[in-house]
Every structure is written in C-alpha cells, then in structure tokens.
Amino acid sequence: MKIFTATKIASLLIIFFLLSSSSFAARLKLGVFNIEGFGVPQTVSVSLTNVIRDYLSGIDKFSVPSQEEMRTISEYLVQQKQINPTCNTDQCNIQIADAIGLELMIIGKIFKKSNYFEIRLRYVDIVTPQTLNLIAMKCTLDENDLLATLLRGVNLLLDLPSAEVSPENLPDNILAGKGTLVIDSRPDDAMVAIAGEEKGKTPLVLEDFPAGNYEIQIIKPKFLSWEKKVRLENEALLKVKAELEDDWRKLKIVSHPSNADIYLNSDFKGRSPLVISDIDPGNYQIRTDKRGFTTVETTIEISSERNNRLVINLTPGVSHQEMWEKENWP
C-alpha cells in the first residue's frame, strides 16, 4: 500500500483548495467515475471515462477533477481506512465524491451483448444523495457508434444543449484496446511503415499499439518491398518476420502481348512475363520473339541502384524465327 508523505498530503490539500477556490465557485463540482465494463477491456472503460471527462471539462458549467486527482483522493481514503480498497459500490463512490467536495457525480456501466452495447448512466446529487437522472441506451458494436451514443447519453443525462457535447474528433481505435507489435526482417535495418506511416527500422518493438487491422510494409534499398496484412488483438503480442528478397539481382521482363520468347545474350530464358534471377550488374542484349510480331532487340543496363524492369511493346509483323524458317525450310 502507498504511504502518503507530507508532500503527498500537501498536494492533496492543494487539490481541495483548488476545488473550493473562487475560480471554481461558479461551477458545479462534477465527478465522473470510471465506467464499469462488462465484456469490455478495462483499458477501454478508462478511455471512455476520460473522453467524458475531457468533454465536460470544456463546459464552463462544470468543474471536473482529473483522473489523477480522483485516484489521489481514493488512495488517501484507503490509507485512512475510510473505504475498502476493493469496494466499487455506489456508496463507496459517494464517499469519495463527498471527500473531494463534489456536488454531483456520474456513474456508468457498459455491457457488451452478442450484437449490441447497452449503456447505463446515472446522475447523482452527492448532498442528498439522490439519483437526479437515469439513462439506458443501446447501440451497435461499432466503436464510433458506441462513442457517439455514450456522449448523447451524457448530453441527455445532464440536460445539456446538443451543441455542448459532440462526437466529432473522437480518438481512433478507442475500443480496440492495445497490444505489442514486434517486427523484424532479414536482413535488418529496413524501414517499417504501418498504414503508410513510417514507424522506424527493424528490429522494431511497438508497445501499447492500438489493436486493429493494419497493412505493414517493409522497405530496404536493393530489396523487394515486403507487404503483409495483420490483425493485432487487445493485449496480444504479435510477431512479424519478413524475409526480404534481393531486388537488383533480378531482371523483370514484360511484353505486350505476353508469351513471347526471351533471349538474354542469345540464351533462351523463357517466355514473358519473366523474372531472370542472379544477374550481375552490366549491359545485356535482350531479344524478344513472338510469331506474328516483329522481333525486338534491345540493350539493357543492370544496375544495383534501381529496380531492373523491361517492358516491351510488340507490333504486328514477321519475327526472326519466322524469317529463319522461311529462309531455311523448302
């Protein structure tokens, strides 16, 4: 258990002073207690609670203690044995709210059902104590719908004008929770991009990363770009390993139309589209042959500084093969 030093108690008294000072006198002292989640991760419940606190803090009508202030008071009351550390009942919450000097509080619960969320919010007068209002709402399992419904519920609960609370600019993936991504490649020191945003070079560990679906791209000069779609679950550890392939030692040849014979320095290599591997830097003669089309001969320089790709557009005519057959066959 935490021991409260003189400094900690002094900080506690400062909180009491701030909540009672003239700058807050015209505002209603409103506490938002952590929403209980049933079938919802605790990290999500805390995030949802903070969303409500942030929005209500922006309304001049209310003075809303932060999560840290609420925690400090709770820990102090536990140390003084005024509340049970495992107690999470409404009565315990009322005790904490009264100790902080709050006038009002919001208590909430979210239940995840098979195909919808159920939200219950309660608005309590600490002095009486009486329930001033009670709201129950349902919404789909979509995270944006839950956030918007939750804020609409707060709006109705406190009888606020609709303009006071808006679901716009909500944090992304708040329902998803967080996990850890471990990304590596061979060879290493390759750039990692997630959803198009560079995150660092391999080997890379991303802790507290929002869960969800992502496309990971790993890029390294002279190697083929590597891509993979992954899903990171809440509180999961996901390891991703990329085996990068040499890019500059490959020559990719595409012809229009395809299925043309490809010769490299007079050696037949196959039919297009074709990838010739383990090719060293230098100049090479490429011949493309296809019946009914004019043979194309070209020189290409294989470089280690760029992707090596050759696109050949064939035109109708007589190929070298057809000409040879005509000359040599009776």
N, C-alpha and C positions, 0 to 999 in steps of 0.2 A: 504493500500500500504506500502511496505517496505521502511524505512528511512535508507539511506546509511550513516553510521557513518564515522569518519575519518579513522578508522581501515579498514572498508569495502572498502573505496576508495583507501586506500593504497594497499590493496590486489588486487584491480582492476589494479592499476598501475604496480604491480609486474607481473600480467598476461601479460600486454602489453610489459613489459620489456623482459619477457621470450620468448614471440613470436617473438621479434625483436632481441634477443641476437645472438651472433656469433654461438652458438651451433645449432641454427635452421637456420642459414643463408643459408646453402647449400640446405635446404629442401624447397619444395613448401608448403606454408601455406594453407592447405586444410580444409574446414569446412564441416561437414556432418550434415545437418539439419534434425530434426525429420521427419521421413516419415509419410505422412498423410495416415490414414487407412479409407477406406470406406467399412463398413460391417466387419471391423476388430477392436477388442477392442484396446483402446489407450495403455494399458499396453503392448500389443503385438507389436504395432507400435514402441514404445520406445525401447523395447527389440531388435527388428530387427535393429533399428538405431544404438544401442550400439554394436551389432555384427559387423556392417560395420566399426564403429569407431575403435574397437579393432583390426580388421584385418589390416586396413590401417595404424594404429599406429605402427604396426610391420614391416612396409616397410620403409626403410631408405630414400626413395624418398620424403616422406611426413612428415609434422608436423601437427598433428591433435588435435585441442583443445578437452578437455573432455566435457561431458555433463554439469558438474558443471560450467566450465569456460564459456560455451555458455550461460547458464542460468544467471550467474552473470552479464555479459555484457548486456543481454537483459533487465534485471530488472533495471539496471542503465539507459539505454536509455529511458525506460518507465518513470522513475522518472524525468529525464531531459526533458520529453515531446518531445523527438526526434522521438519516434514511438508510435503508438497507441497500447495499451496492447492487444486489440482484433484483431489486424491486423495479418494475416497469409499469406499475398500475397508474391509473389516472390520479389516484390520491397522492402517489409519490411525485408525480409531475406537478401537481398543485402545490405541494410543499416547496419544491424547487422554485416554482414561479413566484410564490409568496416571499421566499427568502431573497430572491433577486429584486423584489419590489415591482414585479409586473402587475398589471391590472387585468390583462387579457391573455389568453393563450389559445393556440391552435394545436389540436391533436389529430393525427390521421392514421389510416390503415389502408393498405393496398393488397388486394387478393388477386392472384393470378389464377384464373379458371382455365378450362380446356380451350376456349376460343374467345375469351374476353378478359379485361381487367375490371375489377369492381373497386371503386374508390369511396371511402367513408371519411368525412371530415367533421370535426366537432369544434365549435367555437365556445370557449368557457370564460365566464366572469370569475376572476380569482377571489374577489372580495366576498361574493355571496356564499359559496360558489354555485353558480347556476350555468346550465347549458343555454347559451343565447341562440344558437342555431345549430342545425344538424343537416348535413348534405350527404346523399348517397347517389353515385353516378356510375355508369358503365361505359366502356369504350372498347374498341378493337385492340388486338395485341400489337398494333403498330406503335412504335415508340413516339413518333410525333403526335399521334392521336392521344396517347396517354398524357403527354406533357401539356398539350392544349386543353384537354379535358380537366386535368388537375388544376390548371390556372383558372379555367372558367369556374370550377368548383370553389376556389378561393374567392373569386370575384362575387359569386352568389352568397357564399358564407358570410362575408363581411359587408355585403350590400354596397359594393363599390361600383362606381360608373364603369361601363365596359371599357372605356379608354384607359383606365388606370392599370389594368393588367392585360398584357398582350403575349401571345405565344410566339411572337417573332423573335428572331435571333437567339433561339434556344441552343444550348450546347449539343454538338453532334454525338451520336452513339452513347447517350447517357444511360440507356437501358442495357447496353451490351455488356457492361462490366469491363474488366481489364485482364490482360494476360501478359505473357512474356514471349517475345519472338527472338529466336536465336538463328542467325543467318550466316552461313559460311559458304565458301567457294574454293574450288581447286582449279587453277592457282588462286591465292587470296589477293587482297588489296584491290578488289573490284568494287565499283560503285554500286550501292543498293538504292533503288528507287521504289517507293511504295505509293501506289495511286498517282504516279507521275512526280512525286516529291522526293528529292534526294535525302537519304537518312544517314549516310556515312559509308564507310568501306568495310569489307569483310576482313576478319570475322567481326560480326556485329551483334550486340545484345541490346534489345529494346524492351525494357521493363515497364510495367504499368501502361502497356499499349492497349488502346481501346479495342475490345473484341469486335469481330465483324468479318466481312468478306473483303479480301484485298487481292490486287494483282501485283506481284513482286517482279521487278526487272533487275537483272544484274548485268552490269556493263563493264568491260575491260578492253582497252585498246588491243587490236590484233586478235581478238577472240569474238566468236559469235555471241550476239546478245542472247541472254537466257531469260525466259519468262515462265511464270507459273501462277495459277490462281489458287489461293489458300483461304482457309477459314480459321480464325483464331477464336476459340471458345473462352467464356468467362473463367478466370483463374486457371487457365491452361498454360502449359509450356509447349510451344510449337517449334520444332527444329526443322530448318530448311537448308539443304545442301545442294549446291549447283556444281556440276562437272562441266567446266567451260571447254568448248572445242576451238582449236586453232582456226582462225578465220583467214589470215593472209596466206596460208599454205594451201588454200583451196581456190579453184577457178570454177565459177558457175557460168554455164553457157545455156542460154535460152534462145530458141529460134521460133520465128513465126512464118509458116506453120511449124509445128513441132515434129518429132520423129525423123529428124534429119541426121545423117551420118556425120560424126565429128572426128576430125583428124588433128592430132597435135604433132607438129613436125613430121607429118606423113604417117604417123602411127595411129591406127584406128582406136578410139577410146570408148565409143558407144554412141547411143542416139539421144538427141536432145528431148527434154531438158536433162542436163548432165552436170554433175559435180566431179571435177578431177582433183583428187586429194594429193597431199605430199608433193606439191610442186614448188620448186625453189624460185626465188626472185630471178628475173631475167626476161629476155624477149623470146616470144614463141610465135610460130606460124600456125594459124588455125584455119582449117578448111572445112566448110560446111556443104554437104552434098545431099540433095534430095531429088528424086525423079520428078520431072515436070517443072523444075525450078532451076534458075541459073545458079551455078556454084559460086559461093562467096569465099574468097581468100583474104585473110586479114592478119595483121601482126598485132600482138598484144604484149604489153609490158607488165609482168607480175611484180607487184611492189608490196613491201611489208608495211607501208604507211597508209594503205587504204583497202577497202573491200574490192576484191577482184571479180568482176562480173562483166559478161559479154552478152549483149542482146543483138541477134542477127535477124534482119527482116529480109526474107527471100522473095524474089519476084519470079513470075512465071517465065519459063524458058527451057533451055536444054542443059542438063547437068553434065559435069565432066564424065561421070560414069556412062551416061547415055552416049556421049560423043565417042568415048573409047570403044564401047560396044559396037557402034556404027562403023567405026574405022577398022576394027579387028575381026568382026564377025561377018561371014559371007552373006 
